[in-house]
Amino acid sequence: MPQLDTSTWSIVILSMILTLFIMFQLKISKHHFPMNPKPKQTSPLKSNMPWEEKWTKIYLLLSLPL
């Protein structure tokens, strides 16, 4: 019964790993990733509401005198 020759397995495995690495690198390099988003300068919108023009006070029930 002949013996299985395993002397070439190491070079086959190494070449396969190298080939897979190169293929994945080429595949990933073709992707176009979006640029980093830059923060937008937005000015806060000021709306004049009737309750904003007047000073109001909210009374809590517990703070009222007994």
C-alpha contacts under 8 A as a table, 3 or more apart, distances in Angstrom:
res1	aa1	res2	aa2	distance
5	D	8	T	7.41
6	T	9	W	5.35
6	T	10	S	7.96
7	S	10	S	6.93
8	T	11	I	5.56
8	T	12	V	6.27
9	W	12	V	5.05
9	W	13	I	6.03
10	S	13	I	5.20
10	S	14	L	6.07
11	I	14	L	5.08
11	I	15	S	5.94
12	V	15	S	5.22
12	V	16	M	6.06
13	I	16	M	5.08
13	I	17	I	6.21
14	L	17	I	5.17
14	L	18	L	6.15
15	S	18	L	5.03
15	S	19	T	6.00
16	M	19	T	5.07
16	M	20	L	6.11
17	I	20	L	5.14
17	I	21	F	6.09
18	L	21	F	5.07
18	L	22	I	6.22
19	T	22	I	5.17
19	T	23	M	6.10
20	L	23	M	5.06
20	L	24	F	6.11
21	F	24	F	5.26
21	F	25	Q	6.15
22	I	25	Q	5.04
22	I	26	L	6.18
23	M	26	L	5.17
23	M	27	K	6.12
24	F	27	K	4.94
24	F	28	I	6.01
25	Q	28	I	5.19
25	Q	29	S	5.99
26	L	29	S	5.12
26	L	30	K	6.58
27	K	30	K	5.62
27	K	31	H	7.33
28	I	31	H	5.58
29	S	32	H	7.93
48	N	52	E	6.69
48	N	53	E	7.31
49	M	52	E	5.25
49	M	53	E	6.80
50	P	53	E	5.53
50	P	54	K	7.00
51	W	54	K	5.54
51	W	55	W	7.64
51	W	56	T	7.67
52	E	55	W	7.29
59	Y	63	S	6.82
59	Y	64	L	7.16
60	L	63	S	5.32
60	L	64	L	6.75
61	L	64	L	5.56
